[in-house]
Amino acid sequence: MNIRLSFLSLPILMIVLAGGTNTGLVLAQKSGIKLHTRWARTKKASTDSRRRFGCSYTGGDDSNEHEASATDMSGAYSGTVNAADLKLQGKVKLSIDKNRFTLVGDKWTRTGRVVATTTDRYTAVVFAFPVETQTGPQYKVFSVEAASTKTGNRISFNSVCGENSNFSLTLTTDRDNMYDVHFVTEPATTTVNIITDLKWHQCQERDKDIKKCPWKAAGDPEKMLGIYHYFVEWSDGRSKNGELEVTSDKTFHITAP
């Protein structure tokens, strides 16, 4: 997969995360940064190119083409940051709302834009930090790989192979800054299984059988924020799965098909 992204600070910046469809495209300008996705289809980089960058890769065969999907990273997290170029280090709280993020340290707050795409078991994320320079507002951009534990609530962002600047975030879900969600099923069932959008896309790249995804039984209430996927199975064999978005305290009603 060709995920060779560099740290750049330019008046106009374009980064394409190559590797499949719905490719993440970032366009940063002096007047503001715009993040969106576009549809494209590309082949992964050859093994030789990955070796040239000293990168390891655990994906599929080079001859395959893979579709990439926009991945929602919305949520509230707490943990540690290490970004020497921005002089950011130590304990932080991170909140992501769609394509916007707020990173809060002990005596500082930084905001910016973020976009993520998942393809072939790999989730690439771009964080763009606005900075002031002698020539006006510009952006420092970090390209990282997102990794989450298969179960549990830990997530990390680390610079991709070949990145010139180090950037890392090691986080856990910050339940105190999330919303209370209740589920009501008809007919009543004991379990509603949920999964974050990140884990959903990574699971879909590994195995198309949704029953093999690392589902979590929702509590009552369950602390949630952002986009999730759910799976419910009734005793008579009926099942239902879908997507939901949490932006406030809410009760979701799920009816058997």
Backbone as CSV, one residue per row, in Angstrom:
resi,resn,N_x,N_y,N_z,CA_x,CA_y,CA_z,C_x,C_y,C_z
1,MET,0.840,-1.191,0.000,0.000,0.000,0.000,0.875,1.241,0.000
2,ASN,0.541,2.195,-0.793,1.334,3.403,-0.891,0.822,4.438,0.098
3,ILE,1.382,4.403,1.310,1.029,5.394,2.321,2.304,6.124,2.690
4,ARG,2.927,6.738,1.730,4.164,7.472,1.935,3.799,8.947,2.047
5,LEU,3.575,9.422,3.269,3.149,10.793,3.487,4.245,11.532,4.243
6,SER,4.407,12.782,3.947,5.473,13.551,4.560,4.926,14.702,5.366
7,PHE,5.728,15.138,6.351,5.408,16.316,7.139,5.678,17.540,6.277
8,LEU,4.645,18.367,6.083,4.773,19.530,5.221,4.143,20.736,5.878
9,SER,4.642,21.927,5.564,4.008,23.159,5.997,4.042,24.123,4.823
10,LEU,2.980,24.147,4.034,2.927,24.919,2.800,1.642,25.721,2.752
11,PRO,1.643,26.854,2.051,0.396,27.611,1.902,-0.705,26.772,1.306
12,ILE,-0.366,25.961,0.317,-1.356,25.050,-0.265,-0.793,23.643,-0.174
13,LEU,-1.522,22.760,0.495,-1.041,21.412,0.744,-2.081,20.400,0.302
14,MET,-1.672,19.424,-0.467,-2.578,18.337,-0.851,-1.915,17.017,-0.509
15,ILE,-2.629,16.207,0.239,-2.142,14.876,0.567,-3.173,13.877,0.117
16,VAL,-2.786,12.919,-0.652,-3.696,11.847,-1.057,-3.244,10.561,-0.378
17,LEU,-4.128,9.960,0.376,-3.848,8.664,0.977,-4.198,7.605,-0.060
18,ALA,-3.213,7.140,-0.805,-3.474,6.196,-1.881,-3.652,4.799,-1.320
19,GLY,-4.532,4.038,-1.925,-4.690,2.672,-1.496,-6.068,2.122,-1.752
20,GLY,-6.992,2.857,-2.369,-8.305,2.286,-2.622,-9.315,3.358,-2.938
21,THR,-10.588,3.009,-2.842,-11.640,3.955,-3.132,-11.953,4.789,-1.909
22,ASN,-12.718,5.830,-2.122,-13.066,6.775,-1.060,-11.808,7.294,-0.392
23,THR,-10.809,7.604,-1.219,-9.502,7.991,-0.721,-9.569,9.304,0.031
24,GLY,-8.878,9.358,1.174,-8.856,10.581,1.961,-8.053,11.646,1.249
25,LEU,-8.628,12.827,1.078,-7.950,13.920,0.388,-7.961,15.142,1.281
26,VAL,-6.810,15.707,1.523,-6.692,16.874,2.382,-6.177,18.049,1.555
27,LEU,-6.877,19.156,1.602,-6.434,20.359,0.903,-6.370,21.497,1.906
28,ALA,-5.159,21.970,2.211,-4.985,23.036,3.181,-4.570,24.310,2.461
29,GLN,-5.216,25.408,2.785,-4.911,26.692,2.188,-4.727,27.729,3.278
30,LYS,-4.150,28.859,2.922,-3.948,29.920,3.898,-5.263,30.336,4.549
31,SER,-6.307,30.360,3.770,-7.588,30.840,4.275,-8.322,29.798,5.112
32,GLY,-7.876,28.560,5.103,-8.555,27.512,5.867,-8.295,26.155,5.260
33,ILE,-8.485,25.141,6.064,-8.215,23.787,5.593,-9.513,23.066,5.333
34,LYS,-9.614,22.371,4.242,-10.805,21.621,3.895,-10.451,20.134,3.852
35,LEU,-11.283,19.340,4.464,-11.071,17.902,4.480,-12.273,17.227,3.864
36,HIS,-12.045,16.365,2.916,-13.141,15.609,2.354,-12.593,14.331,1.738
37,THR,-13.456,13.498,1.200,-13.013,12.268,0.568,-13.432,12.269,-0.886
38,ARG,-12.786,11.452,-1.688,-13.156,11.316,-3.084,-13.061,9.840,-3.464
39,TRP,-13.714,9.471,-4.531,-13.661,8.094,-5.004,-12.520,7.968,-6.007
40,ALA,-11.698,6.955,-5.808,-10.597,6.673,-6.722,-10.256,5.206,-6.592
41,ARG,-9.520,4.683,-7.515,-9.095,3.287,-7.412,-7.633,3.209,-7.837
42,THR,-6.803,2.741,-6.941,-5.381,2.643,-7.232,-4.864,1.298,-6.750
43,LYS,-3.697,0.915,-7.234,-3.055,-0.304,-6.769,-2.028,0.041,-5.695
44,LYS,-1.801,-0.923,-4.825,-0.838,-0.715,-3.763,0.574,-0.645,-4.338
45,ALA,1.460,-0.023,-3.560,2.850,0.081,-3.992,3.494,-1.297,-3.986
46,SER,4.523,-1.435,-4.753,5.205,-2.729,-4.844,5.987,-3.011,-3.572
47,THR,6.344,-4.289,-3.411,7.156,-4.684,-2.260,8.478,-3.935,-2.258
48,ASP,9.045,-3.715,-3.457,10.332,-3.015,-3.540,10.234,-1.616,-2.976
49,SER,9.143,-0.903,-3.260,9.025,0.466,-2.773,8.876,0.486,-1.262
50,ARG,8.170,-0.517,-0.708,8.035,-0.561,0.740,9.382,-0.844,1.395
51,ARG,10.168,-1.734,0.755,11.494,-2.028,1.281,12.391,-0.801,1.222
52,ARG,12.233,0.012,0.179,13.064,1.200,0.038,12.862,2.153,1.209
53,PHE,11.618,2.205,1.714,11.333,3.061,2.849,11.579,2.349,4.177
54,GLY,12.005,1.092,4.144,12.258,0.357,5.371,10.988,0.026,6.123
55,CYS,9.871,-0.178,5.418,8.579,-0.383,6.054,8.216,-1.858,6.065
56,SER,7.548,-2.261,7.107,6.976,-3.600,7.147,5.509,-3.502,6.791
57,TYR,4.977,-4.572,6.208,3.582,-4.552,5.764,2.986,-5.929,5.925
58,THR,1.777,-6.013,6.472,1.168,-7.309,6.747,-0.118,-7.506,5.969
59,GLY,-0.338,-6.714,4.940,-1.576,-6.798,4.176,-1.568,-7.934,3.178
60,GLY,-2.467,-7.856,2.182,-2.639,-8.945,1.231,-1.655,-8.878,0.082
61,ASP,-1.996,-9.581,-0.979,-1.141,-9.692,-2.144,-1.070,-8.371,-2.888
62,ASP,0.127,-8.046,-3.420,0.313,-6.758,-4.092,-0.572,-6.591,-5.313
63,SER,-0.968,-7.696,-5.941,-1.728,-7.596,-7.172,-3.185,-7.221,-6.927
64,ASN,-3.643,-7.274,-5.679,-5.040,-6.992,-5.374,-5.313,-5.494,-5.314
65,GLU,-6.520,-5.126,-5.660,-6.978,-3.761,-5.464,-7.927,-3.755,-4.282
66,HIS,-7.884,-2.690,-3.490,-8.674,-2.629,-2.275,-9.461,-1.337,-2.225
67,GLU,-10.657,-1.432,-1.739,-11.489,-0.258,-1.577,-11.259,0.337,-0.204
68,ALA,-11.092,1.645,-0.141,-10.910,2.335,1.131,-12.216,2.982,1.534
69,SER,-12.446,3.069,2.822,-13.681,3.659,3.321,-13.359,4.742,4.331
70,ALA,-14.081,5.854,4.227,-13.937,6.911,5.214,-14.287,6.353,6.579
71,THR,-13.493,6.667,7.579,-13.651,6.106,8.914,-13.844,7.223,9.924
72,ASP,-14.917,7.135,10.700,-15.216,8.161,11.691,-14.437,7.886,12.978
73,MET,-13.668,8.864,13.430,-12.878,8.724,14.649,-13.497,9.498,15.813
74,SER,-14.718,9.980,15.650,-15.344,10.799,16.687,-15.329,10.090,18.034
75,GLY,-15.066,10.867,19.070,-15.051,10.303,20.410,-14.320,11.216,21.371
76,ALA,-14.294,10.803,22.623,-13.575,11.522,23.674,-12.530,10.585,24.253
77,TYR,-11.299,11.065,24.357,-10.196,10.222,24.779,-9.298,10.974,25.762
78,SER,-8.535,10.229,26.525,-7.510,10.810,27.394,-6.276,9.930,27.327
79,GLY,-5.101,10.556,27.487,-3.872,9.784,27.403,-2.662,10.688,27.339
80,THR,-1.700,10.349,26.460,-0.467,11.116,26.346,-0.161,11.434,24.891
81,VAL,0.558,12.533,24.675,0.960,12.956,23.340,2.462,13.170,23.311
82,ASN,3.067,12.949,22.147,4.464,13.273,21.924,4.594,13.822,20.513
83,ALA,4.732,15.131,20.405,4.873,15.801,19.107,5.911,16.900,19.262
84,ALA,7.176,16.529,19.077,8.278,17.447,19.334,8.214,18.693,18.467
85,ASP,7.803,18.561,17.211,7.776,19.709,16.306,6.781,20.774,16.754
86,LEU,5.759,20.367,17.469,4.782,21.320,17.993,5.015,21.619,19.467
87,LYS,6.067,21.028,20.034,6.402,21.188,21.450,5.237,20.763,22.339
88,LEU,4.623,19.647,21.960,3.512,19.093,22.733,3.943,17.767,23.333
89,GLN,3.794,17.661,24.637,4.195,16.430,25.302,3.460,16.324,26.625
90,GLY,3.127,15.103,26.998,2.521,14.874,28.303,1.072,14.445,28.216
91,LYS,0.379,14.565,29.341,-1.004,14.131,29.439,-1.932,15.064,28.673
92,VAL,-2.926,14.480,27.988,-3.847,15.273,27.173,-5.250,14.672,27.218
93,LYS,-6.198,15.474,26.794,-7.538,15.021,26.467,-7.790,15.367,25.005
94,LEU,-8.297,14.403,24.252,-8.569,14.596,22.831,-10.043,14.364,22.574
95,SER,-10.678,15.314,21.906,-12.052,15.120,21.443,-12.076,15.289,19.936
96,ILE,-12.770,14.375,19.264,-12.904,14.417,17.810,-14.379,14.458,17.477
97,ASP,-14.780,15.446,16.699,-16.154,15.578,16.223,-16.112,15.604,14.702
98,LYS,-16.356,14.429,14.094,-16.267,14.269,12.646,-14.874,14.659,12.168
99,ASN,-14.719,15.785,11.461,-13.410,16.162,10.919,-12.704,17.250,11.717
100,ARG,-13.160,17.496,12.936,-12.525,18.505,13.783,-12.028,17.854,15.068
101,PHE,-10.876,18.326,15.543,-10.368,17.802,16.807,-9.941,18.934,17.726
102,THR,-9.974,18.646,19.026,-9.472,19.550,20.053,-8.568,18.745,20.969
103,LEU,-7.338,19.195,21.101,-6.346,18.530,21.932,-5.997,19.470,23.080
104,VAL,-6.232,19.022,24.315,-6.064,19.881,25.490,-4.995,19.305,26.401
105,GLY,-3.957,20.086,26.661,-2.904,19.700,27.587,-3.050,20.427,28.906
106,ASP,-1.991,20.416,29.702,-2.040,21.027,31.026,-2.262,22.535,30.954
107,LYS,-1.538,23.210,30.035,-1.630,24.661,29.945,-1.822,25.139,28.511
108,TRP,-2.336,24.280,27.647,-2.498,24.661,26.248,-3.662,23.906,25.626
109,THR,-4.177,24.474,24.532,-5.239,23.849,23.746,-4.920,24.049,22.281
110,ARG,-4.973,22.965,21.502,-4.763,23.058,20.066,-5.970,22.443,19.356
111,THR,-6.392,23.100,18.289,-7.508,22.590,17.487,-7.045,22.425,16.049
112,GLY,-7.777,21.641,15.288,-7.423,21.437,13.894,-8.410,20.515,13.215
113,ARG,-7.987,19.941,12.090,-8.835,19.062,11.296,-8.215,17.668,11.223
114,VAL,-9.059,16.680,11.020,-8.594,15.300,10.962,-9.433,14.534,9.952
115,VAL,-8.811,13.626,9.234,-9.523,12.750,8.309,-8.895,11.365,8.384
116,ALA,-9.724,10.319,8.234,-9.222,8.949,8.330,-9.861,8.078,7.261
117,THR,-9.084,7.146,6.714,-9.603,6.146,5.793,-9.010,4.796,6.154
118,THR,-9.781,3.734,5.922,-9.321,2.373,6.193,-9.305,1.582,4.901
119,THR,-8.192,0.891,4.653,-8.094,0.018,3.496,-7.127,-1.107,3.795
120,ASP,-7.524,-2.326,3.437,-6.671,-3.496,3.584,-6.064,-3.588,4.984
121,ARG,-6.894,-3.502,6.010,-6.509,-3.652,7.418,-5.716,-2.472,7.963
122,TYR,-5.613,-1.401,7.224,-4.774,-0.263,7.614,-5.640,0.978,7.710
123,THR,-5.578,1.682,8.831,-6.305,2.944,8.976,-5.309,4.091,9.001
124,ALA,-5.344,4.904,7.961,-4.462,6.065,7.849,-5.216,7.307,8.292
125,VAL,-4.562,8.131,9.106,-5.186,9.327,9.670,-4.267,10.513,9.435
126,VAL,-4.852,11.653,9.093,-4.099,12.892,8.935,-4.605,13.904,9.952
127,PHE,-3.696,14.416,10.782,-3.984,15.515,11.702,-3.355,16.780,11.137
128,ALA,-4.131,17.847,11.019,-3.639,19.123,10.504,-3.774,20.189,11.590
129,PHE,-2.629,20.758,12.017,-2.583,21.774,13.061,-2.327,23.145,12.430
130,PRO,-3.207,24.126,12.613,-2.920,25.476,12.119,-1.813,26.125,12.944
131,VAL,-0.902,26.799,12.267,0.194,27.497,12.937,0.371,28.863,12.282
132,GLU,0.898,29.803,13.060,1.198,31.138,12.546,2.660,31.203,12.137
133,THR,2.915,31.745,10.947,4.276,31.928,10.468,4.452,33.369,9.997
134,GLN,5.667,33.735,9.622,5.943,35.088,9.149,5.180,35.417,7.874
135,THR,4.818,34.397,7.127,4.088,34.608,5.870,2.581,34.413,6.036
136,GLY,2.145,34.177,7.265,0.714,34.011,7.500,0.375,32.618,8.003
137,PRO,-0.920,32.337,8.174,-1.343,31.028,8.683,-0.960,29.906,7.727
138,GLN,-0.387,28.865,8.291,-0.080,27.668,7.524,-0.461,26.455,8.371
139,TYR,-0.094,25.260,7.893,-0.503,24.051,8.588,0.652,23.084,8.734
140,LYS,0.753,22.513,9.913,1.662,21.407,10.132,0.815,20.143,10.135
141,VAL,1.165,19.233,9.267,0.341,18.048,9.034,1.119,16.801,9.409
142,PHE,0.463,15.926,10.144,1.070,14.664,10.541,0.229,13.519,9.985
143,SER,0.889,12.576,9.330,0.203,11.386,8.847,0.552,10.229,9.780
144,VAL,-0.475,9.569,10.288,-0.269,8.539,11.289,-1.109,7.313,10.964
145,GLU,-0.799,6.220,11.636,-1.602,5.012,11.543,-2.359,4.843,12.844
146,ALA,-3.652,4.553,12.742,-4.474,4.316,13.923,-4.508,2.832,14.221
147,ALA,-4.321,2.489,15.483,-4.391,1.093,15.909,-5.214,1.013,17.183
148,SER,-6.098,0.037,17.248,-6.915,-0.151,18.444,-6.823,-1.591,18.892
149,THR,-6.973,-1.794,20.191,-7.002,-3.162,20.689,-8.273,-3.825,20.199
150,LYS,-8.190,-5.131,19.899,-9.355,-5.836,19.367,-10.512,-5.772,20.346
151,THR,-10.205,-5.871,21.623,-11.208,-5.657,22.667,-10.680,-4.579,23.604
152,GLY,-11.553,-3.953,24.353,-11.127,-2.891,25.235,-11.242,-1.535,24.574
153,ASN,-10.714,-0.509,25.237,-10.940,0.858,24.769,-9.652,1.636,24.544
154,ARG,-8.562,0.944,24.230,-7.302,1.614,23.970,-7.151,1.879,22.471
155,ILE,-6.560,3.037,22.154,-6.312,3.402,20.761,-5.018,4.202,20.711
156,SER,-4.269,4.051,19.628,-3.018,4.789,19.484,-2.890,5.324,18.075
157,PHE,-2.213,6.455,17.952,-1.881,7.056,16.667,-0.365,7.224,16.622
158,ASN,0.274,6.622,15.630,1.723,6.715,15.508,2.112,7.041,14.077
159,SER,3.195,7.810,13.925,3.645,8.242,12.603,3.824,7.060,11.670
160,VAL,3.397,7.222,10.416,3.560,6.161,9.436,5.031,6.041,9.069
161,CYS,5.374,4.874,8.546,6.745,4.630,8.121,7.147,5.640,7.054
162,GLY,8.315,6.247,7.214,8.793,7.235,6.263,8.477,8.661,6.649
163,GLU,7.653,8.862,7.677,7.315,10.209,8.127,8.547,10.861,8.749
164,ASN,8.795,12.114,8.399,10.000,12.804,8.870,9.876,13.303,10.303
165,SER,8.656,13.527,10.764,8.440,14.072,12.100,7.670,13.072,12.955
166,ASN,8.089,12.958,14.203,7.453,12.005,15.098,6.182,12.601,15.699
167,PHE,5.130,11.805,15.688,3.869,12.208,16.300,3.215,10.953,16.850
168,SER,2.850,10.982,18.120,2.192,9.815,18.698,1.184,10.242,19.749
169,LEU,0.094,9.506,19.790,-0.937,9.660,20.812,-1.282,8.262,21.320
170,THR,-1.257,8.087,22.624,-1.659,6.833,23.249,-2.835,7.138,24.165
171,LEU,-4.002,6.540,23.872,-5.239,7.009,24.482,-6.119,5.865,24.975
172,THR,-7.026,6.223,25.868,-8.143,5.362,26.233,-9.410,6.198,26.153
173,THR,-10.544,5.533,26.015,-11.818,6.240,25.935,-12.084,7.010,27.219
174,ASP,-12.476,8.255,27.071,-12.800,9.120,28.209,-14.314,9.103,28.420
175,ARG,-14.796,8.168,29.222,-16.228,7.957,29.384,-16.935,9.158,30.018
176,ASP,-16.198,9.948,30.791,-16.829,11.096,31.465,-17.309,12.150,30.486
177,ASN,-16.761,12.148,29.267,-17.137,13.159,28.281,-17.912,12.554,27.114
178,MET,-18.655,11.475,27.392,-19.477,10.841,26.373,-20.938,10.849,26.829
179,TYR,-21.817,10.380,25.954,-23.253,10.486,26.211,-23.840,9.164,26.678
180,ASP,-24.934,9.265,27.422,-25.649,8.080,27.888,-26.601,7.594,26.799
181,VAL,-26.435,6.338,26.394,-27.267,5.753,25.346,-27.967,4.513,25.896
182,HIS,-29.283,4.433,25.642,-30.075,3.272,26.018,-30.576,2.590,24.744
183,PHE,-30.765,1.281,24.825,-31.297,0.521,23.702,-32.574,-0.197,24.130
184,VAL,-33.568,-0.135,23.258,-34.816,-0.856,23.463,-35.049,-1.715,22.230
185,THR,-35.221,-3.020,22.406,-35.435,-3.917,21.267,-36.854,-4.471,21.286
186,GLU,-37.354,-4.759,20.104,-38.707,-5.325,19.957,-38.658,-6.473,18.943
187,PRO,-38.922,-7.715,19.362,-39.187,-8.146,20.742,-37.954,-7.929,21.629
188,ALA,-38.191,-7.952,22.922,-37.111,-7.717,23.882,-36.057,-8.819,23.782
189,THR,-34.805,-8.434,23.816,-33.699,-9.383,23.831,-32.693,-8.909,24.855
190,THR,-31.821,-9.788,25.253,-30.933,-9.464,26.360,-29.718,-8.640,25.945
191,THR,-29.315,-8.733,24.668,-28.036,-8.132,24.287,-28.135,-7.333,22.996
192,VAL,-27.599,-6.101,23.029,-27.338,-5.316,21.828,-25.827,-5.185,21.728
193,ASN,-25.262,-5.663,20.658,-23.815,-5.627,20.465,-23.422,-4.391,19.662
194,ILE,-22.386,-3.711,20.095,-21.947,-2.485,19.434,-20.453,-2.542,19.158
195,ILE,-20.018,-1.691,18.217,-18.607,-1.604,17.855,-18.356,-0.212,17.289
196,THR,-17.179,0.348,17.518,-16.859,1.664,16.977,-16.684,1.582,15.470
197,ASP,-16.778,2.740,14.813,-16.620,2.774,13.360,-15.226,2.316,12.950
198,LEU,-14.205,2.674,13.736,-12.838,2.250,13.437,-12.725,0.729,13.463
199,LYS,-13.189,0.108,14.543,-13.088,-1.347,14.647,-13.948,-2.048,13.601
200,TRP,-15.089,-1.432,13.245,-15.958,-2.015,12.228,-15.236,-2.117,10.883
201,HIS,-14.628,-1.008,10.445,-13.954,-1.014,9.146,-12.743,-1.937,9.157
202,GLN,-12.003,-1.946,10.258,-10.855,-2.845,10.329,-11.307,-4.296,10.310
203,CYS,-12.430,-4.595,10.965,-12.966,-5.949,10.956,-13.424,-6.341,9.557
204,GLN,-14.075,-5.430,8.850,-14.560,-5.726,7.511,-13.417,-6.005,6.539
205,GLU,-12.267,-5.391,6.781,-11.110,-5.664,5.949,-10.537,-7.043,6.248
206,ARG,-10.677,-7.505,7.511,-10.150,-8.820,7.877,-11.085,-9.946,7.482
207,ASP,-12.389,-9.751,7.720,-13.352,-10.835,7.539,-14.721,-10.232,7.286
208,LYS,-15.379,-10.666,6.213,-16.691,-10.122,5.867,-17.807,-10.667,6.748
209,ASP,-17.538,-11.684,7.571,-18.538,-12.245,8.471,-18.653,-11.341,9.688
210,ILE,-19.754,-10.591,9.788,-19.865,-9.607,10.862,-19.901,-10.260,12.243
211,LYS,-20.282,-11.527,12.310,-20.332,-12.196,13.607,-18.941,-12.370,14.208
212,LYS,-17.901,-12.262,13.380,-16.537,-12.420,13.869,-15.919,-11.098,14.328
213,CYS,-16.649,-10.005,14.201,-16.133,-8.717,14.658,-16.077,-8.688,16.184
214,PRO,-15.198,-7.867,16.756,-15.059,-7.808,18.226,-16.178,-6.992,18.874
215,TRP,-17.391,-7.520,18.844,-18.542,-6.809,19.403,-18.441,-6.681,20.910
216,LYS,-19.034,-5.627,21.411,-19.122,-5.377,22.854,-20.595,-5.302,23.229
217,ALA,-20.990,-6.005,24.287,-22.368,-5.940,24.757,-22.617,-4.569,25.368
218,ALA,-23.608,-3.857,24.859,-23.909,-2.512,25.349,-24.470,-2.572,26.760
219,GLY,-24.012,-1.651,27.578,-24.550,-1.528,28.927,-25.822,-0.707,28.920
220,ASP,-26.358,-0.451,30.090,-27.574,0.363,30.195,-27.450,1.321,31.375
221,PRO,-27.011,2.569,31.118,-26.714,3.096,29.783,-25.303,2.711,29.337
222,GLU,-25.059,2.916,28.037,-23.731,2.749,27.449,-23.184,4.132,27.111
223,LYS,-21.923,4.401,27.478,-21.291,5.682,27.171,-20.793,5.652,25.731
224,MET,-21.297,6.578,24.897,-20.965,6.551,23.476,-20.840,7.969,22.923
225,LEU,-20.106,8.108,21.840,-19.974,9.371,21.116,-19.439,9.073,19.727
226,GLY,-20.141,9.561,18.706,-19.696,9.349,17.334,-20.498,8.270,16.633
227,ILE,-19.892,7.655,15.615,-20.565,6.640,14.804,-20.211,5.239,15.310
228,TYR,-21.239,4.432,15.461,-21.084,3.043,15.898,-21.869,2.143,14.956
229,HIS,-21.602,0.845,15.056,-22.373,-0.177,14.352,-22.925,-1.132,15.394
230,TYR,-24.117,-1.677,15.118,-24.748,-2.573,16.086,-25.154,-3.880,15.414
231,PHE,-25.285,-4.907,16.237,-25.739,-6.213,15.773,-26.598,-6.827,16.873
232,VAL,-27.816,-7.212,16.501,-28.749,-7.834,17.446,-29.229,-9.151,16.849
233,GLU,-29.248,-10.186,17.665,-29.734,-11.487,17.226,-30.791,-11.981,18.211
234,TRP,-31.978,-12.318,17.677,-33.072,-12.790,18.515,-33.061,-14.313,18.618
235,SER,-33.765,-14.833,19.630,-33.766,-16.270,19.898,-34.391,-17.081,18.769
236,ASP,-35.251,-16.462,17.971,-35.893,-17.192,16.871,-35.053,-17.179,15.593
237,GLY,-33.826,-16.649,15.675,-32.928,-16.675,14.534,-32.871,-15.391,13.735
238,ARG,-33.815,-14.494,13.968,-33.772,-13.216,13.258,-32.621,-12.366,13.783
239,SER,-32.081,-11.530,12.910,-30.981,-10.659,13.306,-31.072,-9.340,12.553
240,LYS,-30.399,-8.338,13.064,-30.402,-7.019,12.437,-29.104,-6.316,12.781
241,ASN,-28.548,-5.631,11.801,-27.359,-4.822,12.049,-27.504,-3.506,11.324
242,GLY,-26.790,-2.519,11.789,-26.889,-1.197,11.174,-25.909,-0.224,11.791
243,GLU,-26.049,1.028,11.385,-25.167,2.106,11.832,-25.977,3.134,12.594
244,LEU,-25.371,3.719,13.614,-26.034,4.788,14.350,-25.006,5.839,14.747
245,GLU,-25.479,7.059,14.925,-24.601,8.161,15.312,-25.087,8.753,16.623
246,VAL,-24.161,8.952,17.543,-24.489,9.473,18.868,-23.909,10.868,19.009
247,THR,-24.782,11.849,19.182,-24.351,13.235,19.387,-24.958,13.832,20.658
248,SER,-25.748,13.034,21.389,-26.387,13.501,22.623,-26.917,12.279,23.368
249,ASP,-27.393,12.488,24.592,-28.065,11.400,25.300,-29.263,10.948,24.470
250,LYS,-29.425,9.625,24.325,-30.471,9.171,23.422,-30.863,7.725,23.704
251,THR,-32.114,7.373,23.338,-32.586,5.998,23.376,-32.858,5.540,21.952
252,PHE,-32.236,4.434,21.549,-32.428,3.881,20.222,-33.380,2.676,20.312
253,HIS,-34.354,2.639,19.395,-35.297,1.542,19.314,-34.952,0.672,18.112
254,ILE,-34.751,-0.621,18.353,-34.359,-1.547,17.308,-35.427,-2.638,17.223
255,THR,-36.052,-2.725,16.050,-37.138,-3.683,15.840,-36.675,-4.817,14.936
256,ALA,-37.018,-6.043,15.298,-36.634,-7.196,14.507,-37.235,-7.112,13.113
257,PRO,-36.535,-7.605,12.097,-37.049,-7.549,10.710,-38.217,-8.513,10.524
